[in-house]
């Protein structure tokens, strides 16, 4: 088999950091090719630190933050699709899928990670990316789809395993208990609640205990989103010691292999 390749597809800079930063770091450290595809530059995101960015330079700043994080994870520089933050549901959906099909055919990953249909907390951009990535993973293997790509260096490619990033119920319950109210992300002044997955739906748990330091540093790269005065800066040792930070959870959505009979501890299980 060719070199193991992992590809993650998300919507914004920092989407990769909290739930997959450790996983990306782990597989890069093991010698796998690890790629991150990000649909936007996060132009519509908040600016937690006004001295670090303005509305005019926010796309550039957030791209640099993403590049900082990728360097810390030890993965390839990010691939940007150059879509506008907040507008992913209204762009030409076929063109977006076609662009991802081309990237898949070029990079040839055995494993692809993306959002699930809940978009973690229902963010419309996240849900759009989930649709693009899952459709593209299927169409990339079909030479009848986007055949003009095959005249170049691209050839059809079958992704062996597609995973959704997930949040287990226990983590959401702990977050709610800590905050004293349901765990949510505020968007446009209203709460979008995190979507929890039952434990039975989680097929794969990756222990990233050895990689919590680069995971934390990757989060801190996204300073315009996270801010200087957050628990990731104020109490880093406490954060790195928490179970949810040391374990990242996934649901196997599609596979060409035999489905696992027990919880996996390796995204490349069955492929090595």
C-alpha positions as protocol buffer text, in pm:
chain_id: "A"
residue {
  index: 1
  type: UNK
  ca { x: 0 y: 0 z: 0 }
}
residue {
  index: 2
  type: UNK
  ca { x: 110 y: 357 z: -69 }
}
residue {
  index: 3
  type: UNK
  ca { x: 193 y: 590 z: 217 }
}
residue {
  index: 4
  type: UNK
  ca { x: -94 y: 638 z: 460 }
}
residue {
  index: 5
  type: UNK
  ca { x: -270 y: 968 z: 397 }
}
residue {
  index: 6
  type: UNK
  ca { x: -525 y: 1147 z: 612 }
}
residue {
  index: 7
  type: UNK
  ca { x: -732 y: 1439 z: 483 }
}
residue {
  index: 8
  type: UNK
  ca { x: -951 y: 1662 z: 702 }
}
residue {
  index: 9
  type: UNK
  ca { x: -1211 y: 1895 z: 553 }
}
residue {
  index: 10
  type: UNK
  ca { x: -1356 y: 2180 z: 760 }
}
residue {
  index: 11
  type: UNK
  ca { x: -1516 y: 2520 z: 707 }
}
residue {
  index: 12
  type: UNK
  ca { x: -1313 y: 2775 z: 903 }
}
residue {
  index: 13
  type: UNK
  ca { x: -972 y: 2829 z: 1060 }
}
residue {
  index: 14
  type: UNK
  ca { x: -990 y: 2679 z: 1414 }
}
residue {
  index: 15
  type: UNK
  ca { x: -1252 y: 2415 z: 1320 }
}
residue {
  index: 16
  type: UNK
  ca { x: -969 y: 2163 z: 1322 }
}
residue {
  index: 17
  type: UNK
  ca { x: -818 y: 2270 z: 1652 }
}
residue {
  index: 18
  type: UNK
  ca { x: -1043 y: 2155 z: 1934 }
}
residue {
  index: 19
  type: UNK
  ca { x: -1167 y: 1815 z: 1821 }
}
residue {
  index: 20
  type: UNK
  ca { x: -900 y: 1695 z: 1580 }
}
residue {
  index: 21
  type: UNK
  ca { x: -580 y: 1888 z: 1656 }
}
residue {
  index: 22
  type: UNK
  ca { x: -438 y: 1599 z: 1855 }
}
residue {
  index: 23
  type: UNK
  ca { x: -534 y: 1345 z: 1590 }
}
residue {
  index: 24
  type: UNK
  ca { x: -373 y: 1545 z: 1310 }
}
residue {
  index: 25
  type: UNK
  ca { x: -57 y: 1580 z: 1518 }
}
residue {
  index: 26
  type: UNK
  ca { x: -49 y: 1211 z: 1611 }
}
residue {
  index: 27
  type: UNK
  ca { x: -67 y: 1082 z: 1258 }
}
residue {
  index: 28
  type: UNK
  ca { x: 181 y: 1337 z: 1127 }
}
residue {
  index: 29
  type: UNK
  ca { x: 422 y: 1229 z: 1402 }
}
residue {
  index: 30
  type: UNK
  ca { x: 376 y: 867 z: 1293 }
}
residue {
  index: 31
  type: UNK
  ca { x: 489 y: 957 z: 942 }
}
residue {
  index: 32
  type: UNK
  ca { x: 154 y: 977 z: 767 }
}
residue {
  index: 33
  type: UNK
  ca { x: 80 y: 1246 z: 511 }
}
residue {
  index: 34
  type: UNK
  ca { x: -177 y: 1474 z: 679 }
}
residue {
  index: 35
  type: UNK
  ca { x: -364 y: 1744 z: 489 }
}
residue {
  index: 36
  type: UNK
  ca { x: -617 y: 2002 z: 604 }
}
residue {
  index: 37
  type: UNK
  ca { x: -865 y: 2154 z: 357 }
}
residue {
  index: 38
  type: UNK
  ca { x: -1043 y: 2467 z: 483 }
}
residue {
  index: 39
  type: UNK
  ca { x: -1330 y: 2620 z: 289 }
}
residue {
  index: 40
  type: UNK
  ca { x: -1296 y: 2982 z: 406 }
}
residue {
  index: 41
  type: UNK
  ca { x: -1057 y: 3220 z: 576 }
}
residue {
  index: 42
  type: UNK
  ca { x: -1301 y: 3289 z: 859 }
}
residue {
  index: 43
  type: UNK
  ca { x: -1381 y: 3640 z: 739 }
}
residue {
  index: 44
  type: UNK
  ca { x: -1701 y: 3659 z: 943 }
}
residue {
  index: 45
  type: UNK
  ca { x: -1559 y: 3534 z: 1272 }
}
residue {
  index: 46
  type: UNK
  ca { x: -1538 y: 3732 z: 1591 }
}
residue {
  index: 47
  type: UNK
  ca { x: -1228 y: 3930 z: 1680 }
}
residue {
  index: 48
  type: UNK
  ca { x: -1153 y: 3843 z: 2039 }
}
residue {
  index: 49
  type: UNK
  ca { x: -839 y: 4059 z: 2041 }
}
residue {
  index: 50
  type: UNK
  ca { x: -899 y: 4392 z: 1857 }
}
residue {
  index: 51
  type: UNK
  ca { x: -529 y: 4474 z: 1853 }
}
residue {
  index: 52
  type: UNK
  ca { x: -458 y: 4161 z: 1646 }
}
residue {
  index: 53
  type: UNK
  ca { x: -700 y: 4212 z: 1357 }
}
residue {
  index: 54
  type: UNK
  ca { x: -951 y: 4445 z: 1198 }
}
residue {
  index: 55
  type: UNK
  ca { x: -1247 y: 4367 z: 976 }
}
residue {
  index: 56
  type: UNK
  ca { x: -1030 y: 4469 z: 679 }
}
residue {
  index: 57
  type: UNK
  ca { x: -736 y: 4236 z: 745 }
}
residue {
  index: 58
  type: UNK
  ca { x: -921 y: 3958 z: 929 }
}
residue {
  index: 59
  type: UNK
  ca { x: -904 y: 3709 z: 635 }
}
residue {
  index: 60
  type: UNK
  ca { x: -526 y: 3747 z: 613 }
}
residue {
  index: 61
  type: UNK
  ca { x: -478 y: 3726 z: 990 }
}
residue {
  index: 62
  type: UNK
  ca { x: -693 y: 3418 z: 1030 }
}
residue {
  index: 63
  type: UNK
  ca { x: -516 y: 3247 z: 742 }
}
residue {
  index: 64
  type: UNK
  ca { x: -183 y: 3311 z: 914 }
}
residue {
  index: 65
  type: UNK
  ca { x: -324 y: 3171 z: 1239 }
}
residue {
  index: 66
  type: UNK
  ca { x: -429 y: 2857 z: 1052 }
}
residue {
  index: 67
  type: UNK
  ca { x: -85 y: 2824 z: 897 }
}
residue {
  index: 68
  type: UNK
  ca { x: 68 y: 2863 z: 1243 }
}
residue {
  index: 69
  type: UNK
  ca { x: -149 y: 2579 z: 1375 }
}
residue {
  index: 70
  type: UNK
  ca { x: -66 y: 2347 z: 1084 }
}
residue {
  index: 71
  type: UNK
  ca { x: 304 y: 2406 z: 1136 }
}
residue {
  index: 72
  type: UNK
  ca { x: 269 y: 2313 z: 1503 }
}
residue {
  index: 73
  type: UNK
  ca { x: 70 y: 2000 z: 1419 }
}
residue {
  index: 74
  type: UNK
  ca { x: 347 y: 1902 z: 1178 }
}
residue {
  index: 75
  type: UNK
  ca { x: 109 y: 1864 z: 884 }
}
residue {
  index: 76
  type: UNK
  ca { x: 115 y: 2006 z: 531 }
}
residue {
  index: 77
  type: UNK
  ca { x: 21 y: 2374 z: 486 }
}
residue {
  index: 78
  type: UNK
  ca { x: -356 y: 2420 z: 464 }
}
residue {
  index: 79
  type: UNK
  ca { x: -543 y: 2397 z: 134 }
}
residue {
  index: 80
  type: UNK
  ca { x: -790 y: 2687 z: 112 }
}
residue {
  index: 81
  type: UNK
  ca { x: -1097 y: 2668 z: -112 }
}
residue {
  index: 82
  type: UNK
  ca { x: -1136 y: 3049 z: -102 }
}
residue {
  index: 83
  type: UNK
  ca { x: -1507 y: 3061 z: -26 }
}
residue {
  index: 84
  type: UNK
  ca { x: -1665 y: 3342 z: 177 }
}
residue {
  index: 85
  type: UNK
  ca { x: -1727 y: 3272 z: 544 }
}
residue {
  index: 86
  type: UNK
  ca { x: -2100 y: 3248 z: 617 }
}
residue {
  index: 87
  type: UNK
  ca { x: -2194 y: 3199 z: 251 }
}
residue {
  index: 88
  type: UNK
  ca { x: -2133 y: 2828 z: 194 }
}
residue {
  index: 89
  type: UNK
  ca { x: -2499 y: 2736 z: 163 }
}
residue {
  index: 90
  type: UNK
  ca { x: -2554 y: 2975 z: -129 }
}
residue {
  index: 91
  type: UNK
  ca { x: -2248 y: 2910 z: -346 }
}
residue {
  index: 92
  type: UNK
  ca { x: -2270 y: 2677 z: -645 }
}
residue {
  index: 93
  type: UNK
  ca { x: -2284 y: 2342 z: -468 }
}
residue {
  index: 94
  type: UNK
  ca { x: -2179 y: 2135 z: -771 }
}
residue {
  index: 95
  type: UNK
  ca { x: -1869 y: 2347 z: -823 }
}
residue {
  index: 96
  type: UNK
  ca { x: -1777 y: 2315 z: -454 }
}
residue {
  index: 97
  type: UNK
  ca { x: -1809 y: 1936 z: -468 }
}
residue {
  index: 98
  type: UNK
  ca { x: -1607 y: 1928 z: -790 }
}
residue {
  index: 99
  type: UNK
  ca { x: -1324 y: 2120 z: -627 }
}
residue {
  index: 100
  type: UNK
  ca { x: -1312 y: 1872 z: -342 }
}
residue {
  index: 101
  type: UNK
  ca { x: -1327 y: 1578 z: -582 }
}
residue {
  index: 102
  type: UNK
  ca { x: -1017 y: 1717 z: -749 }
}
residue {
  index: 103
  type: UNK
  ca { x: -834 y: 1759 z: -418 }
}
residue {
  index: 104
  type: UNK
  ca { x: -923 y: 1402 z: -316 }
}
residue {
  index: 105
  type: UNK
  ca { x: -799 y: 1268 z: -649 }
}
residue {
  index: 106
  type: UNK
  ca { x: -478 y: 1465 z: -614 }
}
residue {
  index: 107
  type: UNK
  ca { x: -398 y: 1380 z: -251 }
}
residue {
  index: 108
  type: UNK
  ca { x: -544 y: 1024 z: -257 }
}
residue {
  index: 109
  type: UNK
  ca { x: -628 y: 986 z: 113 }
}
residue {
  index: 110
  type: UNK
  ca { x: -732 y: 650 z: 253 }
}
residue {
  index: 111
  type: UNK
  ca { x: -908 y: 830 z: 541 }
}
residue {
  index: 112
  type: UNK
  ca { x: -1115 y: 1148 z: 533 }
}
residue {
  index: 113
  type: UNK
  ca { x: -1243 y: 1340 z: 838 }
}
residue {
  index: 114
  type: UNK
  ca { x: -1516 y: 1603 z: 824 }
}
residue {
  index: 115
  type: UNK
  ca { x: -1822 y: 1728 z: 1011 }
}
residue {
  index: 116
  type: UNK
  ca { x: -2128 y: 1514 z: 1062 }
}
residue {
  index: 117
  type: UNK
  ca { x: -2478 y: 1620 z: 953 }
}
residue {
  index: 118
  type: UNK
  ca { x: -2526 y: 1806 z: 1283 }
}
residue {
  index: 119
  type: UNK
  ca { x: -2233 y: 2037 z: 1206 }
}
residue {
  index: 120
  type: UNK
  ca { x: -2128 y: 2002 z: 1573 }
}
residue {
  index: 121
  type: UNK
  ca { x: -2367 y: 2282 z: 1671 }
}
residue {
  index: 122
  type: UNK
  ca { x: -2575 y: 2331 z: 1360 }
}
residue {
  index: 123
  type: UNK
  ca { x: -2352 y: 2590 z: 1194 }
}
residue {
  index: 124
  type: UNK
  ca { x: -2475 y: 2622 z: 836 }
}
residue {
  index: 125
  type: UNK
  ca { x: -2123 y: 2639 z: 693 }
}
residue {
  index: 126
  type: UNK
  ca { x: -2032 y: 2321 z: 879 }
}
residue {
  index: 127
  type: UNK
  ca { x: -2334 y: 2140 z: 740 }
}
residue {
  index: 128
  type: UNK
  ca { x: -2251 y: 2256 z: 387 }
}
residue {
  index: 129
  type: UNK
  ca { x: -1897 y: 2122 z: 420 }
}
residue {
  index: 130
  type: UNK
  ca { x: -2031 y: 1791 z: 552 }
}
residue {
  index: 131
  type: UNK
  ca { x: -2241 y: 1757 z: 237 }
}
residue {
  index: 132
  type: UNK
  ca { x: -1959 y: 1856 z: 3 }
}
residue {
  index: 133
  type: UNK
  ca { x: -1704 y: 1625 z: 162 }
}
residue {
  index: 134
  type: UNK
  ca { x: -1925 y: 1317 z: 186 }
}
residue {
  index: 135
  type: UNK
  ca { x: -2052 y: 1357 z: -171 }
}
residue {
  index: 136
  type: UNK
  ca { x: -1700 y: 1425 z: -302 }
}
residue {
  index: 137
  type: UNK
  ca { x: -1562 y: 1117 z: -127 }
}
residue {
  index: 138
  type: UNK
  ca { x: -1816 y: 907 z: -313 }
}
residue {
  index: 139
  type: UNK
  ca { x: -1780 y: 1074 z: -655 }
}
residue {
  index: 140
  type: UNK
  ca { x: -1399 y: 1081 z: -654 }
}
residue {
  index: 141
  type: UNK
  ca { x: -1395 y: 709 z: -735 }
}
residue {
  index: 142
  type: UNK
  ca { x: -1629 y: 741 z: -1033 }
}
residue {
  index: 143
  type: UNK
  ca { x: -1447 y: 818 z: -1361 }
}
residue {
  index: 144
  type: UNK
  ca { x: -1778 y: 933 z: -1504 }
}
residue {
  index: 145
  type: UNK
  ca { x: -1792 y: 1224 z: -1260 }
}
residue {
  index: 146
  type: UNK
  ca { x: -1592 y: 1533 z: -1351 }
}
residue {
  index: 147
  type: UNK
  ca { x: -1413 y: 1343 z: -1632 }
}
residue {
  index: 148
  type: UNK
  ca { x: -1235 y: 1661 z: -1744 }
}
residue {
  index: 149
  type: UNK
  ca { x: -1020 y: 1627 z: -1431 }
}
residue {
  index: 150
  type: UNK
  ca { x: -886 y: 1296 z: -1557 }
}
residue {
  index: 151
  type: UNK
  ca { x: -719 y: 1463 z: -1853 }
}
residue {
  index: 152
  type: UNK
  ca { x: -479 y: 1618 z: -1603 }
}
residue {
  index: 153
  type: UNK
  ca { x: -278 y: 1432 z: -1338 }
}
residue {
  index: 154
  type: UNK
  ca { x: -590 y: 1326 z: -1148 }
}
residue {
  index: 155
  type: UNK
  ca { x: -712 y: 968 z: -1152 }
}
residue {
  index: 156
  type: UNK
  ca { x: -1020 y: 821 z: -981 }
}
residue {
  index: 157
  type: UNK
  ca { x: -959 y: 746 z: -616 }
}
residue {
  index: 158
  type: UNK
  ca { x: -1157 y: 546 z: -362 }
}
residue {
  index: 159
  type: UNK
  ca { x: -1151 y: 682 z: -6 }
}
residue {
  index: 160
  type: UNK
  ca { x: -1152 y: 378 z: 222 }
}
residue {
  index: 161
  type: UNK
  ca { x: -1296 y: 538 z: 536 }
}
residue {
  index: 162
  type: UNK
  ca { x: -1496 y: 855 z: 600 }
}
residue {
  index: 163
  type: UNK
  ca { x: -1526 y: 974 z: 960 }
}
residue {
  index: 164
  type: UNK
  ca { x: -1740 y: 1241 z: 1124 }
}
residue {
  index: 165
  type: UNK
  ca { x: -1595 y: 1443 z: 1408 }
}
residue {
  index: 166
  type: UNK
  ca { x: -1826 y: 1396 z: 1709 }
}
residue {
  index: 167
  type: UNK
  ca { x: -1885 y: 1509 z: 2065 }
}
residue {
  index: 168
  type: UNK
  ca { x: -1989 y: 1238 z: 2314 }
}
residue {
  index: 169
  type: UNK
  ca { x: -2288 y: 1296 z: 2542 }
}
residue {
  index: 170
  type: UNK
  ca { x: -2066 y: 1279 z: 2849 }
}
residue {
  index: 171
  type: UNK
  ca { x: -1857 y: 1572 z: 2727 }
}
residue {
  index: 172
  type: UNK
  ca { x: -2161 y: 1788 z: 2650 }
}
residue {
  index: 173
  type: UNK
  ca { x: -2311 y: 1706 z: 2989 }
}
residue {
  index: 174
  type: UNK
  ca { x: -1986 y: 1805 z: 3161 }
}
residue {
  index: 175
  type: UNK
  ca { x: -1973 y: 2131 z: 2966 }
}
residue {
  index: 176
  type: UNK
  ca { x: -2333 y: 2210 z: 3062 }
}
residue {
  index: 177
  type: UNK
  ca { x: -2267 y: 2132 z: 3426 }
}
residue {
  index: 178
  type: UNK
  ca { x: -1961 y: 2356 z: 3426 }
}
residue {
  index: 179
  type: UNK
  ca { x: -2148 y: 2648 z: 3263 }
}
residue {
  index: 180
  type: UNK
  ca { x: -2469 y: 2596 z: 3457 }
}
residue {
  index: 181
  type: UNK
  ca { x: -2671 y: 2595 z: 3133 }
}
residue {
  index: 182
  type: UNK
  ca { x: -2684 y: 2395 z: 2810 }
}
residue {
  index: 183
  type: UNK
  ca { x: -2355 y: 2406 z: 2623 }
}
residue {
  index: 184
  type: UNK
  ca { x: -2383 y: 2627 z: 2316 }
}
residue {
  index: 185
  type: UNK
  ca { x: -2201 y: 2859 z: 2077 }
}
residue {
  index: 186
  type: UNK
  ca { x: -2345 y: 3209 z: 2048 }
}
residue {
  index: 187
  type: UNK
  ca { x: -2413 y: 3317 z: 1690 }
}
residue {
  index: 188
  type: UNK
  ca { x: -2580 y: 3647 z: 1609 }
}
residue {
  index: 189
  type: UNK
  ca { x: -2686 y: 3683 z: 1970 }
}
residue {
  index: 190
  type: UNK
  ca { x: -2860 y: 3346 z: 2009 }
}
residue {
  index: 191
  type: UNK
  ca { x: -2733 y: 3009 z: 2135 }
}
residue {
  index: 192
  type: UNK
  ca { x: -2670 y: 2723 z: 1895 }
}
residue {
  index: 193
  type: UNK
  ca { x: -2657 y: 2415 z: 2114 }
}
residue {
  index: 194
  type: UNK
  ca { x: -2389 y: 2150 z: 2076 }
}
residue {
  index: 195
  type: UNK
  ca { x: -2515 y: 1822 z: 1930 }
}
residue {
  index: 196
  type: UNK
  ca { x: -2411 y: 1523 z: 2136 }
}
residue {
  index: 197
  type: UNK
  ca { x: -2370 y: 1170 z: 2007 }
}
residue {
  index: 198
  type: UNK
  ca { x: -2472 y: 868 z: 2214 }
}
residue {
  index: 199
  type: UNK
  ca { x: -2178 y: 653 z: 2316 }
}
residue {
  index: 200
  type: UNK
  ca { x: -2307 y: 372 z: 2094 }
}
residue {
  index: 201
  type: UNK
  ca { x: -2271 y: 593 z: 1786 }
}
residue {
  index: 202
  type: UNK
  ca { x: -1904 y: 665 z: 1853 }
}
residue {
  index: 203
  type: UNK
  ca { x: -1702 y: 408 z: 1664 }
}
residue {
  index: 204
  type: UNK
  ca { x: -1352 y: 546 z: 1716 }
}
residue {
  index: 205
  type: UNK
  ca { x: -1168 y: 709 z: 2005 }
}
residue {
  index: 206
  type: UNK
  ca { x: -817 y: 837 z: 1946 }
}
residue {
  index: 207
  type: UNK
  ca { x: -595 y: 875 z: 2251 }
}
residue {
  index: 208
  type: UNK
  ca { x: -394 y: 1192 z: 2193 }
}
residue {
  index: 209
  type: UNK
  ca { x: -244 y: 1213 z: 2541 }
}
residue {
  index: 210
  type: UNK
  ca { x: 108 y: 1230 z: 2397 }
}
residue {
  index: 211
  type: UNK
  ca { x: 12 y: 1525 z: 2178 }
}
residue {
  index: 212
  type: UNK
  ca { x: -182 y: 1755 z: 2411 }
}
residue {
  index: 213
  type: UNK
  ca { x: 92 y: 2019 z: 2415 }
}
residue {
  index: 214
  type: UNK
  ca { x: 96 y: 2077 z: 2035 }
}
residue {
  index: 215
  type: UNK
  ca { x: -284 y: 2051 z: 2036 }
}
residue {
  index: 216
  type: UNK
  ca { x: -301 y: 2331 z: 2293 }
}
residue {
  index: 217
  type: UNK
  ca { x: -46 y: 2541 z: 2106 }
}
residue {
  index: 218
  type: UNK
  ca { x: -248 y: 2492 z: 1787 }
}
residue {
  index: 219
  type: UNK
  ca { x: -557 y: 2627 z: 1963 }
}
residue {
  index: 220
  type: UNK
  ca { x: -358 y: 2922 z: 2093 }
}
residue {
  index: 221
  type: UNK
  ca { x: -252 y: 3004 z: 1735 }
}
residue {
  index: 222
  type: UNK
  ca { x: -614 y: 3105 z: 1670 }
}
residue {
  index: 223
  type: UNK
  ca { x: -577 y: 3408 z: 1896 }
}
residue {
  index: 224
  type: UNK
  ca { x: -836 y: 3626 z: 1723 }
}
residue {
  index: 225
  type: UNK
  ca { x: -1096 y: 3359 z: 1802 }
}
residue {
  index: 226
  type: UNK
  ca { x: -980 y: 3222 z: 2136 }
}
residue {
  index: 227
  type: UNK
  ca { x: -840 y: 3540 z: 2292 }
}
residue {
  index: 228
  type: UNK
  ca { x: -556 y: 3584 z: 2537 }
}
residue {
  index: 229
  type: UNK
  ca { x: -774 y: 3549 z: 2846 }
}
residue {
  index: 230
  type: UNK
  ca { x: -923 y: 3205 z: 2802 }
}
residue {
  index: 231
  type: UNK
  ca { x: -879 y: 2884 z: 2992 }
}
residue {
  index: 232
  type: UNK
  ca { x: -648 y: 2766 z: 2713 }
}
residue {
  index: 233
  type: UNK
  ca { x: -405 y: 3040 z: 2816 }
}
residue {
  index: 234
  type: UNK
  ca { x: -490 y: 3095 z: 3183 }
}
residue {
  index: 235
  type: UNK
  ca { x: -504 y: 2732 z: 3303 }
}
residue {
  index: 236
  type: UNK
  ca { x: -334 y: 2525 z: 3030 }
}
residue {
  index: 237
  type: UNK
  ca { x: -221 y: 2245 z: 3264 }
}
residue {
  index: 238
  type: UNK
  ca { x: -577 y: 2196 z: 3384 }
}
residue {
  index: 239
  type: UNK
  ca { x: -709 y: 2185 z: 3028 }
}
residue {
  index: 240
  type: UNK
  ca { x: -444 y: 1938 z: 2910 }
}
residue {
  index: 241
  type: UNK
  ca { x: -530 y: 1707 z: 3198 }
}
residue {
  index: 242
  type: UNK
  ca { x: -898 y: 1678 z: 3113 }
}
residue {
  index: 243
  type: UNK
  ca { x: -1023 y: 1354 z: 2960 }
}
residue {
  index: 244
  type: UNK
  ca { x: -1207 y: 1525 z: 2671 }
}
residue {
  index: 245
  type: UNK
  ca { x: -889 y: 1707 z: 2571 }
}
residue {
  index: 246
  type: UNK
  ca { x: -684 y: 1388 z: 2571 }
}
residue {
  index: 247
  type: UNK
  ca { x: -930 y: 1184 z: 2364 }
}
residue {
  index: 248
  type: UNK
  ca { x: -1087 y: 1273 z: 2029 }
}
residue {
  index: 249
  type: UNK
  ca { x: -1404 y: 1104 z: 1911 }
}
residue {
  index: 250
  type: UNK
  ca { x: -1525 y: 1001 z: 1567 }
}
residue {
  index: 251
  type: UNK
  ca { x: -1810 y: 815 z: 1401 }
}
residue {
  index: 252
  type: UNK
  ca { x: -1725 y: 595 z: 1103 }
}
residue {
  index: 253
  type: UNK
  ca { x: -1976 y: 705 z: 840 }
}
residue {
  index: 254
  type: UNK
  ca { x: -1864 y: 505 z: 537 }
}
residue {
  index: 255
  type: UNK
  ca { x: -1608 y: 235 z: 473 }
}
residue {
  index: 256
  type: UNK
  ca { x: -1506 y: -7 z: 201 }
}
residue {
  index: 257
  type: UNK
  ca { x: -1379 y: -244 z: 472 }
}
residue {
  index: 258
  type: UNK
  ca { x: -1555 y: -468 z: 717 }
}
residue {
  index: 259
  type: UNK
  ca { x: -1728 y: -251 z: 980 }
}
residue {
  index: 260
  type: UNK
  ca { x: -1551 y: -260 z: 1317 }
}
residue {
  index: 261
  type: UNK
  ca { x: -1699 y: -489 z: 1581 }
}
residue {
  index: 262
  type: UNK
  ca { x: -1559 y: -287 z: 1870 }
}
residue {
  index: 263
  type: UNK
  ca { x: -1447 y: 69 z: 1931 }
}
residue {
  index: 264
  type: UNK
  ca { x: -1147 y: 152 z: 1714 }
}
residue {
  index: 265
  type: UNK
  ca { x: -837 y: 322 z: 1848 }
}
residue {
  index: 266
  type: UNK
  ca { x: -685 y: 391 z: 1506 }
}
residue {
  index: 267
  type: UNK
  ca { x: -837 y: 571 z: 1207 }
}
residue {
  index: 268
  type: UNK
  ca { x: -629 y: 347 z: 980 }
}
residue {
  index: 269
  type: UNK
  ca { x: -752 y: 23 z: 1141 }
}
residue {
  index: 270
  type: UNK
  ca { x: -778 y: -239 z: 870 }
}
residue {
  index: 271
  type: UNK
  ca { x: -554 y: -41 z: 634 }
}
residue {
  index: 272
  type: UNK
  ca { x: -211 y: -93 z: 784 }
}
